[in-house]
Amino acid sequence: MKPLASLFSLFALLLFILVSLHVSPSWAASDSVYDTFLKCLTRRTQPSDHVSDIVYSRANSSFANVLVSYIRNRRFNSSSTRKPLVIVTPKRESHVQAAVLCSKDLGVHLKIRSGGHDYEGISYVSDDAFFILDMFNLRSIDVDIQKETAWVQAGATLGELYYRIWQKSKIHGFPAGVCPTVGVGGHLSGAGYGNMLRKYGLSVDNVLDARMVDVQGRILDRKAMGEDLFWAIIGGGGASFGVILAYQIKLVPVPEKVTVFRVEKTLDQNATDLVYKWQFVAPSTDHGLFMRLLLQPVTSQTQKGQKTLRASVVALFLGNSDQLLAITNKELPEMGLKKENCTEMSWIESVLWWDGFDEGTIPPLETLLSREDSTNFLKRKSDYVQTPISKANLDSLWKKMIELGKVGLVFNPYGGRMSEIPASATPFPHRAGNLFKIQYSINWSEDDPEIEKNYLAQIRSLYDYTTPFVSSNPRSTYLNYRDLDIGTSTNGKDSFEEGQVYGVKYFNDNFERLVKVKTAIDPNNFFRNEQSIPPLPK
Ligand SMILES: Cc1cc2nc3c(=O)[nH]c(=O)nc-3n(C[C@H](O)[C@H](O)[C@H](O)COP(=O)(O)OP(=O)(O)OC[C@H]3O[C@@H](n4cnc5c(N)ncnc54)[C@H](O)[C@@H]3O)c2cc1C
């Protein structure tokens, strides 16, 4: 046998063994990467005991479970989705430092995941070989009620945070997202908003300090990192700059009783008049009133076989129902709000009500500590509206939504505190001048590529349709409603130009400052993803 032929047969034999063992060559490669990574972690961690317990290779029987536990979009949980070589789940800050340095030593891309709610899955999916740094073990919450502050680690969920605040005080809260399983690491580093944003602004408007690990493996607090970097990690997306370990937040006062309500109107009940007027009232009313508007095509109850549009106002008011009715009867009579639509409850109960328990009894508060979540296929997009949409245009929008059939819209009113904070105070620029944010939303449960194609086309078609009604130059978008349709980076030589395309949409005039911070802290772009802030070209 000729040497080349024997080499070829040897390779074929190896491949045959791998295939018959259902082991892919990348798996084999990942094992040796795992060994090298583990050795490095052991060397770099003091004390180095049990480091192997926090690292999962693909061969580990818990690997799939750890990976899937924090996947919140089924679109990125298919057999063809590329899997990480290794998942590392730090239990101490020093593990994070070692994980950063060892990934750098090995030249392997590091993805950072806290709650896993990224709408495009970019905390746990990548096109190149990668590790996941999964922060779920680092989730302590230390509330200091005297000082009205708390330190919260990145791996905590919003539900855990709300619950721990409530344990210490019934008259304090924190303005952040309405979904309790969202992670603090991604949410706060990407801005974070919830139903108190008109009264207290974004989550990041209430952040006092932070701890992070930079590309050199150093732990930096606000003083050590300096004001530029601190500014960047409160809204610019932490994953471009380092690993956020924890944030110190300022708690906000909430009344002992708040009021919630939900009111629905379809087109034959004058939904258009309600929505039209809502655009003027919701962004300018009492700062303690947040009236979210949900718009959904539904089957008509009155006209058989017909579709209609349902407008639902879901609201939180930081006060009692009499005060609320005095406001809404005067400012938005089109809503027809009545005392019997309103429920008074504690702020913490309102968190559960908002999480979808609005039609039944409120479950035990400990539900907020649950990390279980139902996971669907989904896609989101977002926009900002600066001029009210006319009734004629609303009518044509409803027609388009009914024609498409499934995609819904959520209007989130701004104004109040949001308009008082300068657009450059944090990287999040969408402040004064914005009436409301639109979220485009589609969820489905069928695991079928054709259905996925159809639904993705629907949401994109609606986004195209609304172009004349929303902000332009740039068409602004909210970072935490991640949308890879608006541009991505290959993180190669064109990363600056590529980054500008999505970066200006997410950050408007703040993009440039983010690039400067990035260039200073991570010039070689170790911390990167599909939509990260690029360093300036060298
Ligand atoms: C069901 C649902 C409801 C939502 N509701 C709201 C809402 O009410 N308000 C709102 O503002 N947003 C909301 N969001 C969006 C949410 O705020 C963002 O998806 C947020 O980034 C999620 O954070 P995470 O830690 O859970 O996600 P992850 O997927 O873990 O991370 C998101 C991004 O942050 C990076 N990141 C995560 N942790 C760290 C860290 N420790 N250091 C550095 N970078 C990190 C990741 O790499 C990724 O780029 C919702 C999302 C979902 C799926």
The ligand as a Gaussian input file, in Angstrom:
#p B3LYP/6-31G(d) Opt

LIG

0 1
 C      -40.372000      36.830000      28.178000
 C      -39.549000      38.086000      28.085000
 C      -40.010000      39.236000      28.691000
 C      -39.255000      40.422000      28.650000
 N      -39.732000      41.548000      29.268000
 C      -38.988000      42.679000      29.251000
 C      -39.422000      43.864000      29.919000
 O      -40.482000      43.889000      30.536000
 N      -38.632000      44.953000      29.854000
 C      -37.430000      44.962000      29.192000
 O      -36.739000      45.977000      29.214000
 N      -37.012000      43.859000      28.538000
 C      -37.739000      42.727000      28.562000
 N      -37.288000      41.616000      27.921000
 C      -35.988000      41.672000      27.221000
 C      -34.869000      41.443000      28.218000
 O      -34.687000      42.594000      29.025000
 C      -33.544000      41.197000      27.463000
 O      -33.679000      40.058000      26.664000
 C      -32.390000      41.035000      28.426000
 O      -31.191000      41.262000      27.768000
 C      -32.401000      39.663000      29.042000
 O      -31.392000      39.514000      29.990000
 P      -30.956000      38.037000      30.379000
 O      -29.827000      38.127000      31.323000
 O      -32.159000      37.255000      30.778000
 O      -30.527000      37.479000      28.966000
 P      -29.237000      36.799000      28.363000
 O      -29.740000      36.102000      27.142000
 O      -28.527000      35.984000      29.366000
 O      -28.332000      38.030000      27.974000
 C      -28.742000      39.043000      27.080000
 C      -27.508000      39.803000      26.587000
 O      -26.777000      40.319000      27.695000
 C      -25.464000      39.740000      27.762000
 N      -25.196000      39.424000      29.165000
 C      -25.936000      38.623000      29.981000
 N      -25.382000      38.577000      31.193000
 C      -24.276000      39.335000      31.158000
 C      -23.280000      39.661000      32.117000
 N      -23.327000      39.159000      33.350000
 N      -22.251000      40.450000      31.740000
 C      -22.189000      40.946000      30.477000
 N      -23.105000      40.674000      29.527000
 C      -24.147000      39.876000      29.865000
 C      -25.554000      38.481000      26.912000
 O      -24.293000      38.083000      26.450000
 C      -26.507000      38.920000      25.829000
 O      -25.823000      39.712000      24.897000
 C      -38.020000      40.425000      27.958000
 C      -37.566000      39.264000      27.334000
 C      -38.328000      38.104000      27.386000
 C      -37.823000      36.857000      26.695000

